Amino acid sequence: MSDVTRDPAPAPAKDAARPKVSVRGLTIRYGDAVALDDVSLDIHEHEIFGIIGPSNSGKTSFLRAINRMDAFTDGMVVEGRVLFDGHDVRTWRNLYSLRRRIGVVFPLPVGLPLTVYENVAFAPRLAGVRKKADLDVIVERCLRRAALWDEVKDRLDALGSLLSGGQQQRLTIARALSQEPDLLLLDEFSIAVDPVTTMRIEAVLAELKKEITIVLVTNLVQQARRLADRTAFFLMGECVEVGPTEQLFSDDVQDPRTRAYVEGRFG
């Protein structure tokens, strides 16, 4: 049985590029508080899509709606539509199948109480991979993609929690990649990582976008400028502006609030 209920909208023309994620009229509430109000935007395949804005602008709530984390968030009410590969995420019958295709990396490293090896092998095991030789290939590939293999290849049996903070964050990325996701959501991945490690992870992300689509939430506007192909500016639950990243940092910026934020006049 299919994991999704097919979206009734007509298929796009063959020469039209369908967005990887298409958001229409997305509104998110926690009780009476509106976290995000009527947001509509598209995220293209194989791009890094940046989301910037001050705290409490709805950035993390936006990611939660894409990955259906509202199912485990008390009081979170989602209205509107989020289409992932053309299918409404709210009609996905198997939520875990959806999450295998959408990886998430949180602000602080969230490691499993397992060895480095088992942290990365955990999701493939759940997916039915049993042969150690197959798991070995997956673990090495994911650790290499996360720029961590050379540092941990001789201590794969050590607890992941014994790694440094930067290494643990890269282990979190490796674990997300072990699901072979089509979409990777990053929520302030560098908040607890030193600048050198941050730059290493940024280099990893620049390579990964050749294979997957990445949504990058960050409070560091220069990080968005370095990495993102396009960027959205969120403010107090409103999506103020979306456009090519350099446009948001140039004289072509459309909204004066965007200019004020990227110039550091508030936030």
C-alpha positions in Angstrom: 0.0 0.0 0.0 1.3 3.5 -0.8 2.4 5.6 2.1 0.7 8.7 0.7 -2.7 9.8 -0.5 -2.2 11.3 -3.9 -2.7 15.0 -4.3 -5.6 15.6 -6.7 -3.9 18.6 -8.3 -3.0 18.0 -12.0 0.6 16.9 -12.7 2.9 19.8 -13.8 4.0 20.0 -17.4 7.1 17.9 -18.1 9.2 21.0 -18.7 8.0 22.7 -15.4 10.3 22.1 -12.4 8.1 21.0 -9.5 9.3 22.4 -6.1 10.7 19.9 -3.7 8.6 21.5 -1.0 5.6 23.8 -1.7 4.0 25.6 1.2 0.6 27.3 0.8 -1.2 29.4 3.4 0.7 27.8 6.3 -0.5 29.0 9.7 0.7 27.6 13.0 -0.8 28.2 16.4 0.1 27.2 19.9 -3.1 27.7 21.8 -4.1 31.3 21.1 -0.5 32.4 20.1 0.1 32.5 16.3 3.7 31.4 15.5 3.4 31.6 11.7 0.7 33.4 9.7 -0.3 32.5 6.2 3.1 31.7 4.7 3.4 30.6 1.1 6.7 29.7 -0.6 8.5 27.1 -2.6 11.8 25.2 -2.0 13.5 24.0 -5.1 15.3 20.6 -5.5 19.0 20.6 -4.9 19.2 24.0 -3.4 20.1 25.3 0.1 17.2 27.3 1.2 18.0 29.7 4.0 15.6 31.0 6.6 16.7 34.0 8.7 15.1 36.1 11.3 15.2 37.0 15.0 14.1 34.5 17.7 10.3 33.8 17.9 9.8 34.5 14.2 8.4 31.0 13.5 11.4 29.5 11.8 11.6 26.3 13.9 7.8 25.9 13.7 8.1 26.0 9.9 10.5 23.0 10.0 8.2 21.2 12.4 5.3 21.5 10.0 7.4 20.1 7.1 8.4 17.0 9.1 5.1 16.6 10.9 6.6 17.1 14.3 3.3 18.7 15.3 2.2 15.1 15.9 4.4 15.0 19.0 4.1 18.7 20.0 1.3 19.4 22.5 -1.0 22.3 21.5 0.5 22.8 18.0 -2.2 23.4 15.4 -1.2 23.5 11.7 -3.4 24.9 8.9 -2.7 25.2 5.2 -0.8 22.8 3.0 2.8 21.5 2.9 3.5 19.5 -0.3 6.6 17.3 -0.3 7.3 16.0 -3.8 3.8 17.0 -4.7 2.1 15.2 -1.9 0.5 16.8 1.2 2.5 15.7 4.2 -0.7 15.6 6.3 -2.2 12.9 4.1 0.9 10.7 4.5 -0.4 7.4 5.9 3.0 6.2 7.3 4.5 9.1 9.3 7.8 7.1 9.8 8.1 6.6 6.1 7.9 10.4 5.6 10.5 11.0 8.3 12.9 8.5 6.6 12.9 10.9 3.7 13.2 14.1 5.7 16.2 14.2 8.0 16.5 16.8 10.8 19.5 18.2 12.7 18.7 20.2 15.8 20.6 23.1 17.4 22.3 20.9 20.0 23.8 17.5 19.2 21.2 14.8 20.2 23.2 11.6 20.2 21.8 8.2 21.0 23.3 6.5 24.0 25.2 4.2 21.7 28.6 3.8 20.1 29.6 6.0 17.1 29.0 3.0 14.8 25.6 2.2 16.2 24.5 5.8 16.1 24.8 5.7 12.4 23.7 2.1 11.9 20.5 2.6 14.0 18.2 3.8 11.2 19.5 1.3 8.5 18.9 -1.5 11.0 15.3 -0.3 11.5 14.9 -0.2 7.8 15.9 -3.9 7.6 19.6 -3.9 6.9 21.1 -6.8 8.8 24.4 -7.8 7.2 27.3 -6.3 9.0 29.2 -5.8 5.7 26.3 -3.7 4.4 26.1 -1.7 7.6 29.9 -1.1 7.5 29.6 0.4 4.0 26.7 2.7 5.1 28.5 3.8 8.3 31.7 4.7 6.5 29.9 6.5 3.7 27.8 8.6 6.1 30.7 9.5 8.3 32.7 10.5 5.3 29.9 12.6 4.0 29.8 14.3 7.4 33.6 15.0 7.3 34.0 12.8 10.4 35.4 9.5 9.2 39.1 10.3 9.5 38.6 11.5 13.1 36.6 8.5 14.4 37.5 5.5 12.2 39.7 4.1 15.0 37.1 4.5 17.7 33.9 3.4 16.2 33.1 1.3 19.3 33.5 4.3 21.6 30.3 6.1 22.9 29.2 8.9 20.7 28.7 11.0 23.8 32.5 11.0 24.3 33.2 12.9 21.2 33.7 16.7 21.2 30.7 19.0 20.7 31.6 19.6 17.1 32.2 15.9 16.4 28.9 15.1 18.0 27.1 17.5 15.7 28.7 16.0 12.7 27.7 12.6 14.1 24.1 13.8 14.2 24.4 14.8 10.5 25.9 11.4 9.7 23.0 9.8 11.5 20.5 11.9 9.5 22.2 11.0 6.3 22.0 7.3 7.1 18.3 7.4 6.4 19.2 8.4 2.8 16.9 11.5 3.0 15.7 13.5 0.1 15.4 16.6 2.3 17.6 17.7 5.2 16.3 20.3 7.7 19.0 22.1 9.8 17.9 24.1 12.8 20.7 26.3 14.0 23.2 23.5 13.6 26.2 25.7 14.5 24.9 27.2 17.7 27.1 25.0 19.9 29.9 24.4 17.4 33.3 26.2 17.2 34.0 28.4 14.2 36.5 26.0 12.6 34.0 23.1 12.9 31.2 25.3 11.6 33.2 26.0 8.4 33.9 22.3 7.9 30.2 21.5 8.2 29.4 24.3 5.8 31.8 22.8 3.3 30.0 19.5 3.8 26.6 21.1 3.1 27.8 22.8 0.0 28.7 19.3 -1.4 25.6 17.6 -0.1 23.2 19.9 -2.0 24.3 18.1 -5.2 22.5 15.0 -3.8 19.7 16.4 -1.6 17.7 19.5 -0.8 18.6 21.4 2.3 16.6 23.9 4.4 18.9 25.9 6.7 17.4 27.9 9.6 20.0 30.2 11.0 20.3 33.4 13.1 23.7 34.0 11.5 22.9 36.1 8.4 26.4 35.8 7.0 26.1 32.0 7.2 22.9 32.3 5.1 24.8 34.5 2.7 27.7 32.1 2.4 25.5 28.9 1.9 22.0 29.6 0.7 21.0 29.8 -2.9 17.7 31.6 -1.9 16.7 32.9 1.5 13.4 33.8 3.3 13.2 36.4 6.0 10.8 35.7 8.8 9.7 38.3 11.3 7.1 37.9 14.0 5.4 35.0 12.2 5.4 36.7 8.8 7.4 35.7 5.8 8.5 39.2 4.9 10.5 38.4 1.8 11.9 35.5 -0.3 14.5 35.8 -3.0 18.0 35.0 -4.2 20.2 35.4 -1.2 22.4 38.1 -2.7 19.3 40.1 -3.5 18.4 40.2 0.2 21.9 41.6 0.8 21.8 44.2 -2.0 20.1 47.4 -3.0 17.5 45.2 -4.7 16.0 44.1 -1.3 12.2 44.7 -1.5 11.3 45.4 2.2 13.0 47.9 4.4 12.6 45.5 7.4 14.8 43.0 5.6 17.5 45.6 5.0 17.4 46.6 8.6 17.8 43.0 9.8 20.6 42.0 7.5 22.5 45.2 8.3 22.2 44.3 12.0 20.0 47.2 13.1 17.8 44.8 15.1 17.6 41.1 16.0 
